[in-house]
């Protein structure tokens, strides 16, 4: 009888231990699941679970985290001080130089900079150059207004004011400018008239010192005018492709 009682006591202890051990495993699994969901430490020892980050920031990033710098353009660029215009036929660089002289003087200055006397593809280019001329004229003490040599020449089939329409009187000469959208004539121009005779075969653009002011001959800022090529005007617009010397 005593031996049977001892056997029952031993069996009871074994059952109790099994229950305790089973409850412990269940709690640990639940606890681990809750930490991962609520932002506790999960796999890898990192809050929120997942793979640990490499030292210094984001996976695959640069030290300290953050976005890596964008690569700089590697294509041809305009030289410092030159304006860039993105034309359909390719980019074009323009700079206004203050250099009083004849048209041939303007051509030589542009050539020395690997450029040609420039035309204007559209009104945006024309006004950007007019405003650049305004600044250059002011910085060099050019007076209340100024004029810029432009890269165009009178067509041989249009020697007088009434021989063709004004828009057809001149053509661009820089080898890159196309179309007629860049022309904007002052009232009555191009007139070809000179009291001493001759033909005004070259082209200039008038500029003023500030908005609202009238240019020479009472013209608007940015308006065009035909001129004798042997006149002396203060500035020239030079143009070239990016990457040219």
C-alpha positions as CSV (number, residue, x, y, z in Angstrom):
1,X,0.0,0.0,0.0
2,X,2.8,2.4,0.8
3,X,4.5,1.6,-2.5
4,X,1.3,2.4,-4.4
5,X,1.0,5.8,-2.6
6,X,4.5,6.7,-3.4
7,X,3.8,5.9,-7.1
8,X,0.7,8.1,-7.2
9,X,2.7,11.0,-5.6
10,X,5.5,10.7,-8.2
11,X,2.9,10.6,-11.0
12,X,1.3,13.8,-9.8
13,X,4.6,15.7,-9.6
14,X,5.4,14.6,-13.2
15,X,2.0,15.9,-14.5
16,X,2.4,19.3,-12.8
17,X,5.9,19.8,-14.2
18,X,4.7,19.1,-17.7
19,X,1.9,21.7,-17.4
20,X,4.4,24.4,-16.1
21,X,6.9,23.7,-18.9
22,X,4.2,23.9,-21.6
23,X,2.8,27.3,-20.3
24,X,6.3,28.8,-20.3
25,X,6.9,28.0,-24.0
26,X,3.6,29.5,-25.0
27,X,4.2,32.8,-23.2
28,X,7.7,33.2,-24.7
29,X,6.4,32.8,-28.3
30,X,3.6,35.3,-27.7
31,X,6.0,37.8,-26.1
32,X,8.4,37.6,-29.1
33,X,5.6,38.1,-31.5
34,X,4.3,41.2,-29.7
35,X,7.8,42.9,-29.6
36,X,8.1,42.6,-33.3
37,X,4.7,44.1,-34.0
38,X,5.0,47.0,-31.5
39,X,8.5,48.0,-32.6
40,X,10.5,46.1,-30.0
41,X,13.7,44.3,-30.8
42,X,13.3,41.6,-33.4
43,X,15.8,39.5,-35.5
44,X,19.2,41.0,-35.8
45,X,18.9,43.1,-32.6
46,X,17.4,46.1,-34.6
47,X,14.2,47.8,-33.6
48,X,11.3,46.8,-35.9
49,X,13.0,43.6,-37.0
50,X,14.6,43.0,-40.5
51,X,18.2,43.1,-41.5
52,X,20.6,45.4,-39.7
53,X,21.8,48.5,-41.5
54,X,25.4,48.8,-42.5
55,X,27.5,51.2,-40.5
56,X,27.2,54.9,-41.6
57,X,23.6,55.1,-42.8
58,X,21.1,53.6,-45.2
59,X,21.7,50.3,-46.9
60,X,23.9,51.0,-50.0
61,X,24.0,54.7,-49.2
62,X,26.9,57.0,-48.4
63,X,28.2,57.5,-44.8
64,X,25.9,59.5,-42.6
65,X,22.8,58.5,-44.6
66,X,20.9,60.8,-46.9
67,X,20.6,61.0,-50.7
68,X,23.8,60.7,-52.7
69,X,24.8,63.8,-54.8
70,X,23.5,64.0,-58.3
71,X,26.1,63.5,-61.1
72,X,27.0,66.7,-62.9
73,X,26.2,66.9,-66.6
74,X,29.0,65.7,-68.8
75,X,27.9,67.2,-72.1
76,X,29.3,70.4,-73.7
77,X,28.8,73.5,-71.6
78,X,28.8,77.2,-72.4
79,X,31.8,79.1,-71.0
80,X,31.4,81.2,-67.9
81,X,29.6,84.4,-68.6
82,X,27.8,83.1,-71.7
83,X,24.0,82.6,-71.8
84,X,22.8,79.1,-73.0
85,X,19.7,78.7,-75.2
86,X,18.3,75.3,-75.9
87,X,17.2,75.5,-79.6
88,X,15.6,72.8,-81.6
89,X,18.7,72.6,-83.8
90,X,20.9,72.3,-80.7
91,X,22.1,74.4,-77.8
92,X,23.6,77.8,-78.5
93,X,25.7,80.2,-76.3
94,X,25.6,84.0,-76.5
95,X,27.5,86.7,-74.8
96,X,27.3,90.5,-75.2
97,X,30.7,92.3,-75.4
98,X,31.2,96.0,-74.9
99,X,33.6,96.8,-77.8
100,X,32.8,100.0,-79.8
101,X,33.7,99.5,-83.5
102,X,32.5,98.7,-87.0
103,X,30.8,95.5,-88.0
104,X,34.1,94.1,-89.2
105,X,35.5,94.9,-85.7
106,X,32.6,93.0,-84.2
107,X,33.2,90.0,-86.4
108,X,36.9,89.9,-85.5
109,X,36.1,90.0,-81.7
110,X,33.6,87.2,-82.0
111,X,36.1,85.1,-84.1
112,X,38.8,85.6,-81.4
113,X,36.3,83.9,-79.0
114,X,35.5,81.0,-81.3
115,X,32.2,82.6,-82.2
116,X,30.2,84.6,-84.8
117,X,28.1,87.6,-84.6
118,X,24.8,86.0,-83.4
119,X,21.3,86.1,-84.5
120,X,18.2,85.4,-82.3
121,X,16.0,82.3,-82.6
122,X,13.0,83.9,-81.0
123,X,11.8,86.8,-78.9
124,X,13.0,85.2,-75.7
125,X,16.6,85.2,-77.0
126,X,16.3,88.7,-78.4
127,X,15.1,90.2,-75.1
128,X,17.7,88.3,-73.0
129,X,20.4,89.7,-75.2
130,X,18.9,93.2,-75.0
131,X,18.9,93.0,-71.2
132,X,22.5,91.8,-71.2
133,X,23.4,94.7,-73.4
134,X,21.7,97.1,-71.1
135,X,23.9,95.8,-68.2
136,X,27.1,95.8,-70.3
137,X,26.5,99.3,-71.5
138,X,25.8,100.6,-68.0
139,X,28.9,98.9,-66.5
140,X,31.1,100.5,-69.1
141,X,29.7,104.0,-69.0
142,X,28.0,103.8,-72.4
143,X,25.4,106.4,-71.7
144,X,21.6,106.5,-71.6
145,X,21.2,104.0,-74.4
146,X,23.2,101.6,-76.5
147,X,23.3,99.5,-79.7
148,X,24.3,95.9,-80.3
149,X,25.6,94.5,-83.6
150,X,23.5,91.5,-84.6
151,X,24.4,88.6,-86.9
152,X,22.2,89.3,-90.0
153,X,22.8,90.8,-93.4
154,X,20.5,92.4,-96.0
155,X,19.3,90.1,-98.7
156,X,20.6,91.0,-102.2
157,X,17.1,90.8,-103.7
158,X,15.8,93.4,-101.2
159,X,18.0,96.5,-101.7
160,X,15.3,99.1,-100.8
161,X,12.5,99.4,-98.3
162,X,9.7,98.7,-100.8
163,X,11.4,95.9,-102.7
164,X,10.2,93.2,-100.2
165,X,8.4,92.9,-96.9
166,X,10.4,94.0,-93.8
167,X,10.5,90.4,-92.4
168,X,12.2,89.2,-95.6
169,X,14.8,92.0,-95.8
170,X,17.5,90.3,-93.8
171,X,18.8,86.8,-93.2
172,X,20.8,85.4,-90.3
173,X,24.5,84.8,-90.9
174,X,25.8,82.8,-87.9
175,X,25.1,79.4,-89.5
176,X,22.9,78.3,-86.6
177,X,19.9,80.6,-86.2
178,X,16.9,79.8,-88.3
179,X,13.4,81.2,-89.1
180,X,12.1,84.7,-88.6
181,X,10.7,84.7,-85.1
182,X,13.8,86.5,-83.7
183,X,13.2,89.7,-85.8
184,X,11.4,92.6,-84.3
185,X,11.7,95.8,-86.3
186,X,11.3,99.3,-84.9
187,X,8.5,101.3,-86.6
188,X,9.4,102.2,-90.2
189,X,12.5,99.9,-90.2
190,X,14.3,98.6,-92.2
191,X,14.2,101.7,-94.3
192,X,17.6,101.5,-96.1
193,X,17.5,105.3,-96.3
194,X,20.6,107.4,-95.9
195,X,21.0,111.1,-96.7
196,X,24.4,110.5,-98.1
197,X,23.4,107.5,-100.2
198,X,24.4,103.9,-99.8
199,X,22.6,100.9,-98.3
200,X,22.2,99.9,-94.7
201,X,23.2,96.3,-95.0
202,X,24.0,95.4,-91.4
203,X,21.7,95.0,-88.4
204,X,21.7,96.5,-84.9
205,X,19.4,96.2,-81.8
206,X,18.6,99.2,-79.6
207,X,18.8,99.1,-75.8
208,X,17.9,101.4,-73.0
209,X,19.2,101.9,-69.5
210,X,16.0,101.1,-67.7
211,X,12.4,100.0,-68.4
212,X,10.1,102.7,-69.7
213,X,12.9,104.7,-71.2
214,X,13.0,105.3,-75.0
215,X,16.1,104.2,-77.0
216,X,17.9,106.2,-79.7
217,X,15.5,107.5,-82.4
218,X,12.7,107.0,-79.9
219,X,12.7,103.2,-80.5
220,X,11.8,100.5,-77.9
221,X,14.3,98.5,-75.9
222,X,15.1,95.4,-78.0
223,X,13.9,96.8,-81.3
224,X,15.9,96.3,-84.5
225,X,17.2,98.7,-87.1
226,X,19.2,98.4,-90.3
227,X,22.5,100.3,-90.3
228,X,25.6,101.1,-92.3
229,X,28.2,98.4,-91.6
230,X,30.8,101.1,-91.3
231,X,29.1,102.9,-88.4
232,X,30.5,102.6,-84.9
233,X,28.2,101.0,-82.4
234,X,29.2,100.1,-78.8
235,X,28.4,96.3,-78.4
236,X,28.2,93.0,-80.2
237,X,26.3,89.8,-79.5
238,X,28.6,86.8,-80.2
239,X,27.3,83.3,-80.5
240,X,28.7,79.7,-80.7
241,X,28.0,76.1,-79.9
242,X,28.7,74.8,-76.4
243,X,32.2,73.4,-76.0
244,X,33.8,75.6,-78.7
245,X,37.0,77.2,-77.6
